[in-house]
């Protein structure tokens, strides 16, 4: 890849996503970069400085940087809820990029990593960028609250809730639910995270301790990025309990098992779309910083 000396010389593609990507595209264009986009909801008046392409491959052609959604890859396709056929991770999508370029994705699957290597591209995963996580966590917590309210016949106040995972999102969520009057149990492997929860007055335990709590839960929420909520765990929940999975693919919850039980289970992906301007700007901030570091611009 030829040396890029300024943002004005950068060809950048944005493929897939939701209204967050609209804001990311606006921010990217404001740098002076040449921005092409496909797959997110297109506003009636367009996005200033951004070219909407007819296909995903047209967007990525000759791009030195491609930005894929943070919500992750499922069944070999990018997250694009507005499309009947979301963009597939294949040679057409990747092969036209500039060798030596960079693909930014929330999380990469094996196919994306293989294709990136084939075409001499780097993969930059940004789902776990600590700064961006903190910046977007309040908006996602608001989305979680809306999900709980819409899917329960009881109030958050007084409910018994377990929040699995105590990273930036899980920690803020547990504290927020606690302040709303729920009986919250923060579940984490990390003793430091458990201590932080306890410092704020939230009951905390490890995953062994969770097993004794499950029969008493009204709501179980998991942000753990691995399949941890299985049939054995869910069959102990009381009838009518709500399970909410906040993790990107492959997710925390065995939904096939959940459908056999008298509980309600929801995969609440993409809750950052509740506040797309705020969350889009947070995600772009993290990506822009990494692009600057990689290219020296």
C-alpha positions as CSV (number, residue, x, y, z in Angstrom):
1,X,0.0,0.0,0.0
2,X,1.3,3.4,-0.9
3,X,2.1,5.7,1.9
4,X,-0.9,7.8,3.0
5,X,0.2,11.2,4.3
6,X,-3.1,12.8,5.2
7,X,-6.8,11.9,5.8
8,X,-7.5,13.5,2.3
9,X,-5.6,10.7,0.7
10,X,-7.5,7.9,2.5
11,X,-10.1,5.7,0.8
12,X,-12.4,4.4,3.5
13,X,-15.3,2.0,3.2
14,X,-18.2,1.5,5.7
15,X,-20.2,-1.6,5.1
16,X,-23.2,-2.9,7.1
17,X,-24.6,-1.6,10.4
18,X,-27.4,0.6,11.5
19,X,-27.9,4.3,12.3
20,X,-24.7,4.3,14.3
21,X,-22.9,3.8,11.0
22,X,-24.6,6.9,9.7
23,X,-22.9,9.0,12.4
24,X,-19.6,7.1,11.9
25,X,-19.8,7.9,8.1
26,X,-20.5,11.6,8.9
27,X,-17.5,11.8,11.2
28,X,-15.2,9.9,8.8
29,X,-16.2,12.3,5.9
30,X,-15.5,15.3,8.2
31,X,-11.8,14.2,8.2
32,X,-11.6,14.8,4.5
33,X,-11.3,11.1,3.7
34,X,-13.0,9.6,0.6
35,X,-15.8,7.6,2.2
36,X,-18.0,5.0,0.4
37,X,-20.8,3.2,2.2
38,X,-23.2,0.3,1.8
39,X,-25.6,-1.5,4.0
40,X,-26.8,0.8,6.7
41,X,-30.1,2.7,6.6
42,X,-29.6,5.7,4.3
43,X,-31.1,9.0,5.4
44,X,-33.4,10.8,3.0
45,X,-31.0,13.6,2.5
46,X,-28.0,11.4,2.4
47,X,-24.8,11.8,4.4
48,X,-22.6,14.8,3.5
49,X,-19.4,13.8,1.9
50,X,-20.3,10.1,1.7
51,X,-21.0,8.1,-1.5
52,X,-23.6,5.4,-1.3
53,X,-22.7,2.4,-3.5
54,X,-24.9,-0.2,-5.1
55,X,-23.0,-3.2,-3.6
56,X,-20.7,-3.9,-0.7
57,X,-17.9,-4.9,-3.1
58,X,-18.1,-1.5,-4.8
59,X,-17.7,0.2,-1.4
60,X,-14.6,-1.7,-0.5
61,X,-12.9,-1.5,-3.9
62,X,-9.5,0.1,-3.6
63,X,-10.2,1.0,0.1
64,X,-7.2,1.2,2.3
65,X,-9.5,0.9,5.4
66,X,-12.8,-0.9,5.7
67,X,-15.0,-0.5,8.7
68,X,-17.4,-3.3,9.6
69,X,-20.1,-3.1,12.4
70,X,-19.2,-3.6,16.1
71,X,-22.3,-5.9,16.5
72,X,-20.3,-8.8,15.1
73,X,-20.5,-11.4,12.3
74,X,-23.2,-14.1,12.3
75,X,-23.5,-17.0,9.9
76,X,-20.7,-15.5,7.8
77,X,-22.5,-12.2,7.3
78,X,-22.0,-8.7,8.6
79,X,-24.6,-7.2,10.9
80,X,-27.0,-5.2,8.6
81,X,-30.6,-5.4,10.0
82,X,-31.9,-3.1,7.3
83,X,-31.0,-5.5,4.5
84,X,-32.9,-8.7,3.4
85,X,-29.5,-10.2,2.4
86,X,-26.7,-8.8,4.7
87,X,-23.2,-8.6,3.2
88,X,-21.4,-11.9,3.2
89,X,-17.7,-12.2,4.2
90,X,-16.2,-13.5,0.9
91,X,-13.7,-12.8,-1.8
92,X,-15.9,-10.2,-3.5
93,X,-16.1,-8.1,-0.3
94,X,-12.4,-8.4,0.7
95,X,-10.5,-9.0,-2.5
96,X,-10.8,-5.5,-4.0
97,X,-9.2,-3.7,-1.1
98,X,-5.7,-2.3,-1.3
99,X,-3.0,-4.8,-0.2
100,X,-1.5,-3.7,3.0
101,X,-4.8,-2.2,4.1
102,X,-6.8,-2.6,7.3
103,X,-10.2,-4.1,8.2
104,X,-11.8,-2.8,11.4
105,X,-14.4,-5.2,12.8
106,X,-16.0,-5.5,16.2
107,X,-14.9,-9.1,16.3
108,X,-13.5,-11.2,13.5
109,X,-14.5,-14.8,12.6
110,X,-12.2,-17.4,11.1
111,X,-13.3,-16.6,7.6
112,X,-12.5,-12.9,7.8
113,X,-9.1,-13.6,9.3
114,X,-8.3,-16.2,6.6
115,X,-9.4,-13.8,3.8
116,X,-7.5,-10.9,5.3
117,X,-4.3,-13.0,5.3
118,X,-4.9,-14.1,1.7
119,X,-5.2,-10.5,0.5
120,X,-2.4,-9.1,2.8
121,X,-4.7,-7.1,5.0
122,X,-4.6,-6.6,8.8
123,X,-7.7,-7.2,11.0
124,X,-8.2,-4.7,13.8
125,X,-10.8,-5.8,16.3
126,X,-12.4,-2.9,18.2
127,X,-15.2,-4.4,20.2
128,X,-13.1,-4.5,23.3
129,X,-11.5,-1.0,23.1
130,X,-11.7,0.1,26.7
131,X,-12.2,3.8,26.0
132,X,-15.0,3.3,23.5
133,X,-16.7,0.7,25.8
134,X,-16.9,3.3,28.6
135,X,-18.2,6.0,26.3
136,X,-21.0,3.9,24.8
137,X,-21.9,2.0,28.0
138,X,-24.5,4.5,29.3
139,X,-26.5,4.4,26.0
140,X,-26.5,0.6,26.0
141,X,-27.6,0.5,29.6
142,X,-30.6,2.7,28.6
143,X,-31.4,0.2,25.9
144,X,-31.2,-2.7,28.4
145,X,-33.7,-0.9,30.7
146,X,-36.1,-0.4,27.8
147,X,-35.7,-4.1,26.9
148,X,-36.5,-5.2,30.5
149,X,-39.5,-2.9,30.7
150,X,-40.9,-4.1,27.4
151,X,-40.6,-7.8,28.2
152,X,-41.7,-8.1,31.8
153,X,-45.0,-7.8,33.7
154,X,-43.2,-6.7,36.9
155,X,-41.2,-3.8,37.9
156,X,-37.4,-3.6,38.0
157,X,-37.7,-2.3,41.5
158,X,-37.8,-5.2,43.8
159,X,-36.8,-7.8,41.2
160,X,-34.0,-10.2,41.7
161,X,-31.5,-9.8,38.9
162,X,-28.1,-11.4,38.1
163,X,-25.7,-9.6,35.8
164,X,-23.1,-11.9,34.4
165,X,-19.9,-10.2,33.5
166,X,-18.6,-7.0,35.2
167,X,-16.7,-5.2,32.5
168,X,-17.5,-1.6,31.5
169,X,-21.0,-2.5,30.5
170,X,-21.9,-5.1,33.1
171,X,-20.5,-3.0,35.9
172,X,-22.5,0.1,35.0
173,X,-25.6,-2.0,34.4
174,X,-25.4,-3.7,37.8
175,X,-25.0,-0.4,39.5
176,X,-27.9,1.2,37.6
177,X,-30.3,-1.6,38.4
178,X,-29.2,-1.5,42.0
179,X,-30.0,2.2,42.2
180,X,-33.4,1.5,40.7
181,X,-34.2,-0.7,43.7
182,X,-33.5,-4.2,42.2
183,X,-31.9,-6.9,44.2
184,X,-28.8,-7.2,42.0
185,X,-26.1,-9.9,42.0
186,X,-22.9,-9.0,40.1
187,X,-21.3,-12.2,38.8
188,X,-17.7,-12.1,37.8
189,X,-14.6,-14.3,37.7
190,X,-12.3,-11.4,38.5
191,X,-12.1,-10.7,42.2
192,X,-11.2,-7.1,41.5
193,X,-14.5,-6.6,39.6
194,X,-16.4,-8.3,42.4
195,X,-14.8,-6.0,44.9
196,X,-15.7,-2.9,42.8
197,X,-19.3,-4.1,42.7
198,X,-19.3,-4.6,46.5
199,X,-17.8,-1.1,47.0
200,X,-21.0,0.3,45.4
201,X,-23.3,-1.8,47.6
202,X,-24.0,-4.4,44.9
203,X,-23.9,-8.1,46.0
204,X,-21.2,-9.9,44.2
205,X,-20.2,-13.5,43.6
206,X,-18.3,-15.8,41.3
207,X,-19.9,-18.2,38.8
208,X,-19.9,-21.0,41.4
209,X,-22.0,-18.8,43.6
210,X,-24.4,-18.1,40.7
211,X,-25.6,-21.6,40.7
212,X,-27.3,-21.1,44.1
213,X,-28.9,-17.9,42.9
214,X,-30.5,-19.1,39.7
215,X,-33.7,-20.5,41.1
216,X,-34.5,-17.2,42.8
217,X,-33.9,-14.9,39.8
218,X,-36.6,-12.9,38.0
219,X,-34.1,-11.7,35.4
220,X,-30.7,-13.0,34.2
221,X,-28.6,-10.8,32.0
222,X,-25.3,-11.8,30.5
223,X,-22.6,-9.8,28.7
224,X,-20.1,-12.7,28.7
225,X,-18.8,-13.4,25.2
226,X,-19.0,-17.2,25.4
227,X,-21.9,-19.8,25.7
228,X,-22.3,-19.9,29.4
229,X,-26.1,-19.8,29.9
230,X,-26.9,-23.4,29.0
231,X,-29.9,-25.8,29.5
232,X,-28.8,-26.9,32.9
233,X,-28.7,-23.3,34.2
234,X,-31.9,-22.2,32.5
235,X,-34.0,-25.2,33.6
236,X,-33.5,-24.0,37.2
237,X,-35.0,-20.6,36.5
238,X,-38.6,-20.0,37.7
239,X,-41.3,-20.0,35.0
240,X,-41.7,-16.6,33.5
241,X,-38.1,-15.5,34.1
242,X,-36.5,-13.3,31.6
243,X,-33.0,-14.0,30.1
244,X,-31.2,-11.3,28.1
245,X,-28.1,-11.9,26.1
246,X,-26.0,-8.8,25.5
247,X,-23.0,-10.6,23.9
248,X,-22.0,-10.5,20.3
249,X,-22.0,-13.8,18.3
250,X,-21.8,-16.5,19.3
251,X,-23.5,-15.0,22.4
252,X,-24.0,-16.2,25.9
253,X,-27.2,-18.1,25.7
254,X,-28.3,-21.4,24.2
255,X,-31.5,-20.2,22.6
256,X,-32.4,-23.6,21.2
257,X,-32.5,-24.8,24.8
258,X,-34.4,-21.7,26.0
259,X,-37.2,-22.3,23.6
260,X,-38.0,-25.7,25.3
261,X,-38.5,-24.0,28.7
262,X,-41.3,-21.8,30.2
263,X,-39.0,-18.7,30.2
264,X,-38.5,-15.8,27.8
265,X,-35.0,-15.3,26.3
266,X,-33.9,-12.4,24.1
267,X,-30.7,-11.8,22.2
268,X,-30.5,-8.0,22.6
269,X,-27.9,-7.2,20.0
270,X,-27.3,-3.7,18.8
271,X,-28.7,-1.8,21.8
272,X,-26.2,1.0,21.0
273,X,-28.6,1.9,18.2
274,X,-30.8,3.4,20.8
275,X,-28.6,6.4,20.8
276,X,-26.9,6.2,17.4
277,X,-25.3,9.6,17.4
278,X,-23.7,9.2,20.9
279,X,-22.6,5.6,20.3
280,X,-21.5,6.2,16.7
281,X,-19.3,9.1,17.8
282,X,-17.8,6.9,20.5
283,X,-17.0,4.1,18.1
284,X,-15.5,6.5,15.6
285,X,-13.3,8.1,18.2
286,X,-11.7,4.7,19.0
287,X,-11.4,3.7,15.3
288,X,-10.0,7.1,14.3
289,X,-7.3,6.9,16.9
290,X,-6.2,3.5,15.7
291,X,-6.2,4.5,12.1
292,X,-4.0,7.5,13.0
293,X,-1.6,5.2,14.8
294,X,-1.5,2.6,12.0
295,X,-1.1,5.1,9.1
296,X,0.7,7.9,10.9
297,X,-1.7,10.5,9.8
